[in-house]
Amino acid sequence: MLDSAPFSSSPRVKLGLIGCGKAATRHLRIFRELPEVEVLGVSDLNPIKAQKFAEELGASWYTDWREMLERHPEIQVVDVAVPSGLHARVALPVMRDFKKHLLLEKPIALRPEEAQEMVTTAEDLDLKLVVIYQNRFNLPVKLVREALLSGYFGKPVLFSARFYWCRRQDYYDSAAWRGTWALDGGALAQQGAHHVDMLRWLGGEVESVYAQMATRLVDIEAEDILVGVIRFRNGALGTIEATTCARPKDLGAELTILGEKGSARLGGFAMNELVHLSFENGGLPVDEISKLQKNPPDPLGFAHRACLKAALAYLAGGPRDERLCVGREALNSLELIQALYESAERGEAVSFPFEIKKSRLGKGV
Ligand SMILES: NC(=O)c1ccc[n+]([C@@H]2O[C@H](COP(=O)([O-])OP(=O)(O)OC[C@H]3O[C@@H](n4cnc5c(N)ncnc54)[C@H](O)[C@@H]3O)[C@@H](O)[C@H]2O)c1
């Protein structure tokens, strides 16, 4: 087993990337612009993709990520952007055999037991595990999160998230794993992972859920629409509407919070714009609101960049930005996804803690 490479030797985080697909393309663009990271190696089962990434990043390319890590023992952080159902299969040996810190695309894994093993392994080996939930870095999200934590909303009443996006058959046909229960899930686990994470992060622990799902407009195993009701431990209720059935194009994503003393609504394409914020007692300073009302226009994705920047700083030994989704928190978010699927499959409400009996998400990988 190799020793984990020390960070003190260089101010630039030395990184290896596993999976050179769509999500990693965003990472690539951001990494190229961030002086704090140096990508030493990239790997993908598809040599053409790996080679292309390597050329753009000035890195070495591999089709076998183990070879990449053996050839570059100085790599400190491994960025995993393979299909969701394969996260654990890659992340566990990366930690156990190579002792690397992890930057993982969402969701952490598809089965809670796998995610639990990943979290425990990271803790036991004193490694850091960050899961990318970039919407937490939206400026309006920062505003409402801080208002919530400071008690501006008072007693919480409702946390509601909904997204109506458009994914047609050609999207699902673009890779064999998309829309499968074993490796992906449907609108909830793939696109809705962000919205579920937001509900869990802002609303807190969950007591029970009830959901219904259907596959209406595309030919895939998993659902293209799921509607769920959540009861939080703090007494508030929640709703989620997750669908990729909006036609002819994306309609957007919304988050609404109601409390006894105020209300907020975020909208835009990805909860990146403040649509409404008001409090009974006047509330937050107006100039504070105007600064955080909208993400700045940024072709690379403002929140994604902010999230990766904060993750690299933390993985390099710096303090944790509280918006980063770290370790066990990512498991909470996955459990809520699984509970909603479990309820939809059983046709009844599911109370926490629950045993997965019927959910097919991540089964049979
Ligand atoms: N944060 C976000 O907003 C966001 C957006 C899209 C996707 N994602 C997540 O990113 C992950 C990847 O999704 P995607 O859309 O990029 O998929 P993709 O199919 O475009 O890319 C996945 C890549 O992984 C490669 N791969 C598979 N197994 C591998 C292995 N063992 N070693 C090396 N490479 C391997 C595939 O060849 C493929 O190129 C998923 O978990 C998804 O949920 C996150």
The ligand as a Tripos MOL2 file, in Angstrom:
@<TRIPOS>MOLECULE
LIG
   44    48     1     0     0
SMALL
NO_CHARGES

@<TRIPOS>ATOM
      1 N1        -22.9250   17.6780  -10.3750 N.am      1 LIG1
      2 C1        -23.6980   17.6210  -11.4430 C.2       1 LIG1
      3 O1        -24.4830   18.5290  -11.7230 O.2       1 LIG1
      4 C2        -23.6220   16.4270  -12.3420 C.ar      1 LIG1
      5 C3        -24.0450   16.5250  -13.6750 C.ar      1 LIG1
      6 C4        -23.9710   15.4020  -14.4910 C.ar      1 LIG1
      7 C5        -23.5280   14.1920  -13.9500 C.ar      1 LIG1
      8 N2        -23.1580   14.1260  -12.6370 N.ar      1 LIG1
      9 C6        -22.6980   12.8460  -12.0730 C.3       1 LIG1
     10 O2        -21.4420   12.5070  -12.6640 O.3       1 LIG1
     11 C7        -21.3280   11.1040  -12.8310 C.3       1 LIG1
     12 C8        -21.0110   10.8120  -14.2940 C.3       1 LIG1
     13 O3        -22.0670   11.2560  -15.1000 O.3       1 LIG1
     14 P1        -21.8290   11.7140  -16.6260 P.3       1 LIG1
     15 O4        -23.0580   12.3350  -17.0950 O.co2     1 LIG1
     16 O5        -20.5350   12.4470  -16.7400 O.co2     1 LIG1
     17 O6        -21.6620   10.2730  -17.3200 O.3       1 LIG1
     18 P2        -20.9000    9.9310  -18.6640 P.3       1 LIG1
     19 O7        -21.4400    8.6270  -19.1480 O.co2     1 LIG1
     20 O8        -20.9250   11.0890  -19.5900 O.co2     1 LIG1
     21 O9        -19.3930    9.7380  -18.1690 O.3       1 LIG1
     22 C9        -18.9790    8.6770  -17.3570 C.3       1 LIG1
     23 C10       -17.6040    8.2410  -17.8400 C.3       1 LIG1
     24 O10       -17.0550    7.2790  -16.9290 O.3       1 LIG1
     25 C11       -16.3300    6.3400  -17.7100 C.3       1 LIG1
     26 N3        -16.1160    5.1340  -16.9040 N.ar      1 LIG1
     27 C12       -17.0060    4.1910  -16.5290 C.ar      1 LIG1
     28 N4        -16.4060    3.2600  -15.7550 N.ar      1 LIG1
     29 C13       -15.1080    3.6360  -15.6330 C.ar      1 LIG1
     30 C14       -13.9820    3.0870  -14.9570 C.ar      1 LIG1
     31 N5        -14.0630    1.9720  -14.2470 N.pl3     1 LIG1
     32 N6        -12.7860    3.7350  -15.0670 N.ar      1 LIG1
     33 C15       -12.6840    4.8660  -15.7940 C.ar      1 LIG1
     34 N7        -13.7320    5.4380  -16.4480 N.ar      1 LIG1
     35 C16       -14.9190    4.8220  -16.3610 C.ar      1 LIG1
     36 C17       -17.1860    6.1280  -18.9430 C.3       1 LIG1
     37 O11       -16.4300    5.5680  -20.0130 O.3       1 LIG1
     38 C18       -17.6420    7.5510  -19.2250 C.3       1 LIG1
     39 O12       -16.7680    8.2410  -20.1040 O.3       1 LIG1
     40 C19       -22.6600   10.5130  -12.3560 C.3       1 LIG1
     41 O13       -22.5080   10.0320  -11.0450 O.3       1 LIG1
     42 C20       -23.6140   11.6830  -12.3820 C.3       1 LIG1
     43 O14       -24.6210   11.5800  -11.3890 O.3       1 LIG1
     44 C21       -23.1840   15.2090  -11.8570 C.ar      1 LIG1
@<TRIPOS>BOND
     1     1     2 1
     2     2     3 2
     3     2     4 1
     4     4     5 ar
     5     4    44 ar
     6     5     6 ar
     7     6     7 ar
     8     7     8 ar
     9     8     9 1
    10     8    44 ar
    11     9    10 1
    12     9    42 1
    13    10    11 1
    14    11    12 1
    15    11    40 1
    16    12    13 1
    17    13    14 1
    18    14    15 2
    19    14    16 1
    20    14    17 1
    21    17    18 1
    22    18    19 2
    23    18    20 1
    24    18    21 1
    25    21    22 1
    26    22    23 1
    27    23    24 1
    28    23    38 1
    29    24    25 1
    30    25    26 1
    31    25    36 1
    32    26    27 ar
    33    26    35 ar
    34    27    28 ar
    35    28    29 ar
    36    29    30 ar
    37    29    35 ar
    38    30    31 1
    39    30    32 ar
    40    32    33 ar
    41    33    34 ar
    42    34    35 ar
    43    36    37 1
    44    36    38 1
    45    38    39 1
    46    40    41 1
    47    40    42 1
    48    42    43 1
@<TRIPOS>SUBSTRUCTURE
     1 LIG1         1 GROUP 0 **** ****
